[in-house]
C-alpha cells in the first residue's frame, strides 16, 4: 500500500476518534518462505547488481555450448526475423529468435511521461515468454536462446474479423517444440499452445517451466507510488500470492501444489498466464535496483509456472492489457485480487465493496456520462444517499449535543467540585431528552469501511487515468495548480487544487458541528486537522480529492439542514418531564374550576 495512503488512513482514524470524542459530552504482510526449484532460472541479488545482464540471462547457454550439445544442435543456429501482428487494441512483435514476444504495445494507452504507447514487454529482456526445461543430460535450457521457423511469410499481419494463428517450430533432439500464438480481434486475450513431439529425447519427467520475464515498464510520473502497486503474482490454493520489492530490494515466493495462474502487474496493466490445466507449482521473483524515489530505479520480475510433461500439447491463455474489471472478470479467476486494497484486516471488507458494488456502479455511470469528473461527482452523490441513514443519525446526534451544550455548562457550574453529581445530572438530562451521548460515533464508524474502499478503489481505477476535468489534466494524478521552487517534506513541491478546496470544505463542515462554547483546544482541532489532511492528500489522485470535496460539501449541507430543523422544532429537545408537568397542571386547573362552580 502507498505510504501516503497508510498515513492518511491512520490520520483519518485518529481524526474520527478525536473529533467524535471532542463532540461527545464529558461523561468521564512475514514474507513467505523462499525456495528454489532445480529448473528455475534465478539470480542472487548481489549477482544482479554486479552484472548488467537482466534477470534470467545467466541461465542461457553460449552459442558454443549449444552447438556442442547434440540434443539441441538443430535449434542453435538460424536467422532472426520479426513478425508484427496488430488489431485495434495492440501491436505485438514476435521474434523467431526464441519464438517469443519481444514487444506488445497498447494502442489506446500512452505513457504519462513521454506520451509513447504503453509497452508491456521489458526491453532489457531477451523476449518476455520463455520455456525452461532440463534435458536428460541434466542441462538447463531456455527456449529464448533457440531459433524457430515461422509458418507465415508476411512480416506485417493485421487481425481482421477472424483470429490469426502464427506457429513457431524448432527441432529438439529427435522431436520438436512448437509455439502456437492465436491473436483475436478486439481482445487482449492471446491464445498460446505448446505442442511437443518426441519429448523423451529432450525432456525429463520433471516437466518444464513457462516463464514471463521482466516487469511491466513504468508508465506513470510518480515512480515511488507506481512501484508500490507492482509485483509478480500467482493464485494457488484459492489465495493470491505475490512477490514485491518495497522496503526490501529482493523478494521471492515459491509455491507448490495446483496453481491457477501467474502474472506480472504494473499499476494499471498486467501480463497474465492462465493454463488450461492447473500448474503444479510457481516461482515468483522480484528485484529492485535503486531506491524507490530514484528516477533511474529498475525493476525485474519473474513469474514462473511449473508444468508436468505434456501428453501432446498444453494450452494457455495470455491476458496482456489493462486492469479493467469489465475485461478481466470474464476469466472468472480472481485477477482483480492483484489490486492492493490495504492490509488484510481492511481488505476482507473493502475488496468486496469495491469489486462488487463500487466498480460496477462506477463503470455503469461511465457508459452514459461522457466525463469522468462528472461520473465521480454523481458517484459521490449516490454514495452519500447510500450512507444517508447512518449520517443522518450521526449528524442529528451531534446537532442535539450541540444544543444541549448550554445545559451541560450549567450543570458544571452547579456542581463545580463534584464530578459524580455532574455525571448523574447529565445522565438524567440525556434520559429526559432522549439523546444518546455516543449516538454520533457508531454510525460514523460503520461508514469507515466504505470510505477506505473508495480510498483504495479510485486511485487504482484505470478508467480515470489521463482523463481531465476542469483544470485537472489527469484524474489519476495530482491536479497541480502551482509548482513550488522547493520541496516540503510529506507535502511535495506543488499545490493541488482539489486538495485545497477539500481542506476548506472540511473546515466548513467542522464549524457546523462545533458547539458554541468550544474551548481553545477544540477550536485548534477545527483548523489543524484540515491542514493535516491538506498535507497528506496533496500528492494523491485528483479524482480521489474531487470525490471527498463533493462528499464534504454534501455532508456540510446535510448538517446545516439538520441544525436548522432542530432550531425550528425546539420541542424535540424539550425534557420529557416538563411536558408531563404541564399536562398535569392543566388537569388540576380544570378540576378546581368545577369546584368553584
MOZI-V866191 format. One record per backbone hydrogen bond with DSSP energy under -1.0 kcal/mol. NH is the residue of the N-H (numbers start at 1). CO is the residue of the C=O. If there is no record, write none. Layout:
((NH & CO) (NH & CO))
This chain:
((6 & 2) (7 & 3) (8 & 4) (9 & 5) (10 & 6) (11 & 7) (12 & 8) (13 & 9) (14 & 10) (15 & 11) (16 & 12) (17 & 13) (18 & 14) (19 & 15) (20 & 16) (21 & 17) (22 & 18) (23 & 19) (24 & 20) (27 & 25) (40 & 37) (48 & 44) (49 & 45) (50 & 46) (51 & 47) (57 & 54) (59 & 56) (60 & 57) (66 & 62) (67 & 63) (68 & 64) (75 & 72) (76 & 73) (83 & 94) (84 & 155) (85 & 92) (86 & 157) (87 & 90) (91 & 105) (92 & 85) (93 & 103) (94 & 83) (95 & 100) (96 & 81) (98 & 96) (98 & 146) (102 & 93) (103 & 93) (105 & 91) (106 & 118) (107 & 89) (111 & 116) (112 & 219) (115 & 111) (118 & 109) (120 & 104) (125 & 122) (127 & 125) (128 & 101) (130 & 211) (132 & 209) (133 & 141) (135 & 139) (138 & 135) (141 & 133) (143 & 131) (145 & 142) (146 & 143) (147 & 75) (148 & 96) (149 & 169) (151 & 167) (157 & 84) (159 & 86) (164 & 183) (166 & 181) (168 & 179) (169 & 149) (170 & 177) (172 & 175) (173 & 71) (175 & 172) (176 & 197) (177 & 170) (178 & 195) (179 & 168) (180 & 193) (181 & 166) (182 & 191) (183 & 164) (190 & 318) (191 & 182) (192 & 316) (193 & 180) (194 & 314) (195 & 178) (196 & 312) (197 & 176) (201 & 198) (202 & 199) (203 & 199) (204 & 134) (207 & 204) (208 & 307) (209 & 132) (210 & 305) (211 & 130) (212 & 303) (213 & 128) (214 & 301) (223 & 221) (226 & 222) (227 & 223) (228 & 224) (229 & 226) (230 & 227) (231 & 265) (232 & 243) (233 & 263) (234 & 241) (235 & 261) (236 & 239) (239 & 236) (241 & 234) (243 & 232) (251 & 286) (253 & 284) (255 & 282) (257 & 280) (259 & 279) (260 & 235) (262 & 273) (263 & 233) (264 & 271) (265 & 231) (266 & 269) (270 & 321) (271 & 264) (272 & 319) (273 & 262) (274 & 317) (276 & 315) (279 & 259) (280 & 306) (282 & 255) (283 & 304) (284 & 253) (285 & 302) (286 & 251) (287 & 300) (288 & 249) (289 & 298) (294 & 291) (297 & 294) (298 & 289) (300 & 287) (302 & 285) (303 & 212) (304 & 283) (305 & 210) (306 & 281) (307 & 208) (314 & 194) (316 & 192) (317 & 274) (318 & 190) (319 & 272) (320 & 188) (321 & 270) (323 & 268) (324 & 322) (327 & 324) (328 & 324) (329 & 325) (330 & 327) (331 & 328) (332 & 329) (337 & 334) (338 & 335) (339 & 336) (347 & 343) (348 & 344) (349 & 346) (350 & 346) (351 & 347) (353 & 349) (354 & 350) (355 & 351) (356 & 352) (357 & 353) (358 & 353) (359 & 354) (361 & 357) (362 & 358) (363 & 359) (364 & 360) (365 & 361) (366 & 362) (367 & 364) (368 & 365) (369 & 365) (375 & 371) (376 & 372) (377 & 373) (378 & 374) (379 & 375) (380 & 376) (381 & 377) (382 & 378) (383 & 379) (384 & 380) (385 & 381) (386 & 382) (387 & 383) (391 & 387) (392 & 388) (393 & 389) (394 & 390) (395 & 391) (396 & 392) (397 & 393) (398 & 394) (399 & 395) (400 & 396) (401 & 397) (402 & 398) (403 & 399) (404 & 400) (408 & 404) (409 & 405) (410 & 406) (411 & 407) (412 & 408) (413 & 409) (414 & 410) (415 & 411) (418 & 415) (422 & 418) (423 & 419) (424 & 420) (425 & 421) (426 & 422) (427 & 423) (428 & 424) (429 & 425) (430 & 426) (431 & 427) (432 & 428) (433 & 429) (434 & 430) (435 & 430) (439 & 436) (441 & 438) (442 & 438) (445 & 441) (446 & 442) (451 & 447) (452 & 448) (453 & 449) (454 & 450) (455 & 451) (456 & 452) (457 & 453) (458 & 454) (460 & 457) (461 & 458) (464 & 461) (465 & 462) (467 & 464) (469 & 472) (472 & 469) (475 & 467) (477 & 474) (480 & 478) (481 & 495) (482 & 495) (484 & 493) (488 & 492) (491 & 489) (492 & 488) (495 & 482) (497 & 479) (500 & 496) (501 & 497) (502 & 498) (503 & 499) (504 & 500) (505 & 501) (506 & 502) (507 & 503) (508 & 504) (509 & 505) (510 & 506) (511 & 507) (512 & 508) (513 & 509) (518 & 515) (523 & 519) (524 & 520) (525 & 521) (526 & 522) (527 & 524) (528 & 524) (529 & 525) (531 & 527) (532 & 528) (533 & 529) (534 & 530) (535 & 531) (536 & 532) (537 & 533) (540 & 537) (542 & 477) (543 & 475) (545 & 541) (546 & 542) (547 & 543) (548 & 544) (549 & 545) (550 & 546) (551 & 547) (552 & 548) (553 & 549) (554 & 550) (555 & 551) (556 & 552) (557 & 553) (558 & 554) (559 & 555) (560 & 556) (561 & 557) (562 & 558) (563 & 559) (564 & 560) (565 & 561) (566 & 562) (567 & 563) (568 & 564) (569 & 565) (572 & 569) (573 & 570) (574 & 571) (576 & 432) (579 & 575) (580 & 576) (581 & 577) (582 & 578) (583 & 579) (584 & 580) (585 & 581) (586 & 582) (587 & 583) (588 & 584) (589 & 585) (590 & 586) (591 & 587) (592 & 588) (593 & 589) (594 & 590) (595 & 591) (596 & 592) (597 & 593))
